[in-house]
Amino acid sequence: MEQPRIGYPKLGMPGAGISFFAQASVRHGKEDEDVMDPTKIRQLGYPRLGTPAAQAFANAGVTLVEQPALPELTEPTMPTVDRPIDERLILVDHPRVQVVPFYELGGWEHAISQCWLRESVAGRLYEAVDSLPEPYGFAVYDGWRPRELQAELYYTAIADPALPPGFMSEPSHDEARPAPHESGGAVDLTLTIGGVAIAPGTDFDDITTRAFALSIEDEPGPDREARRLLYRAMHHAGFVVFRGEWWHFEYGTRRWSGITGEPPIYGATTPMVD
């Protein structure tokens, strides 16, 4: 087996009534035989689970009109969490939100099967998806992340010279400076249409600069408009996007604070399981 690499697995659902992976495996035919290739377990960026936006929209018989352009995005100075609030993590559960345990599917040792978010963050996620018309929805790949998984991903990422700087946050033992996913305030997701997860320009956890949120702003077409639609829905619900990853949104975190000017409210946390 190869050494771990970030981004495995990758997921879309071309049809209903069969398993997620069966759907992903037949999405494009032979060119996607590596969707669940066991030799790529624990590789960043795999498996490949999304469907290119043009194909997804064509299959659904939907035309996405031009959306408002994304604003300029910055990477702010991130303050410490001096006064964290005590808010529980809850499991994501909404009829229009698919939970896809990406890192568990990719074979990462410390991955989990559920998606946990702070209660207010989950509420805002539901507000965002409910703002979209049918047949749109969300596929959520990751939310709260155990520190052990954060470390597993981070040390794999820094060992790969091909990865852009800042691709993966360093795990923190400073409770006032948690990595975004350790706080329960970060969520990785994409749009779905008719239950099909969209890969707009790249799939989730793509390790190239094309994953940057603004990378395809000068390329008219379904991929750009899908990114814009996702951004608008999440921004309307109070989230900020990480400029290095079109799929990564935050609320209440240190990055959210640096962008909005509001004090950060979420420190490191863990689920309270009975």
Summary of the structure (lengths in Angstrom):
residues: 274
radius of gyration: 17.4
end to end distance: 36.7
largest distance: 52.7
contacts: 915
relative contact order: 0.20
helix: 28%
strand: 14%
